Amino acid sequence: MANTNINIRVDHNVKKEAQELFSTLGMDMTTAINIFLRQAIRLRRIPFAVTAESAKKEPKLGGWEGKIWMADDFDEPLEDFKEYME
């Protein structure tokens, strides 16, 4: 399978905190982003709910305004990633 690069801009602290989190989960940033992209493709949507408004003001997250909620079906097994994560 051929690989390609993606360049994105992200706040320094967001990157640092994400790397620390993913490290505790036993993965790196590339693996986490690949999981996100594959889950989005599998579900044919962003794998969590994105809303324009929220009951209370939340800090902006990566340029998204509003609050991001986890989808009800987010705990579905990630069968697609068993081999990838081994």
N, C-alpha and C positions, 0 to 999 in steps of 0.2 A: 504494500500500500504506500503510495507516494505521500509525503508530508509537504505541507506548505506553512508559511509563517503568517501570523496575524499580529499587527502592531496596534496597540490601543493606548490611550492616555488615561491614567487613573491617579487620583490623589495619593501622594506618598504614604500617608498614614493608613489609607484604605488598603493599599498593596501590602504594607507591612503586617497589618492585623490579619488580613486574609492569608498571607503566607504562614503566619503563626498558627492560625486555626487549622489550615490544611495539613500542616506538619503534625499537629496532634491527631489528625485523622489518618495519618500515614500516607499522605500524598503530597505532590507538589502542585504549583499553580497550573501547570499545563494539564495535568490529570484532572484537576477540578474543573477547568474550563471545558475540557473534552467531555466530561460527564454532563455538564450543563448543556452543551450543544447537542449531544446525542439524545438527551432526555427531551429537549425541545423538539427535535426532529421526530422522535418516537411519538410524542403526544400531539405534535403539530400545533404547538402553542408554547408560550413562555411557561416554564414548569412551576410557576407560582402566580398568584393573582396580583395584578398591578392596578391600583385604583387612583383616581385623580384627587379624591378628597379623603380625609380621615377625621375621626372624631376629635382628635387632638393634634396639634402641630408636631410633626416629626422632623428631624433634620433631613436635608436633602441627601439622597443616596445615589451617587454616581450620576447626578444630573436629573434623576427622576424626581418629580415633585409628588408629594403625597406619600402614602404608606404602602409598603409591599407586604402582602399577606401570603402565608404558605397555603397552597392549594390543599383541599381535603384529601386528595389522592396522592399526595407527595410521598407517602410511605410505601408506595408500590415497590415491589422488589425490582432491583435494577438488574434484571437478568442479562441485559445487553452488555453489562460491564464485568461479569464474573471472570471471564477470560482476561479481559483488559487489566483487571486489578491483581491478578495472580502473578 
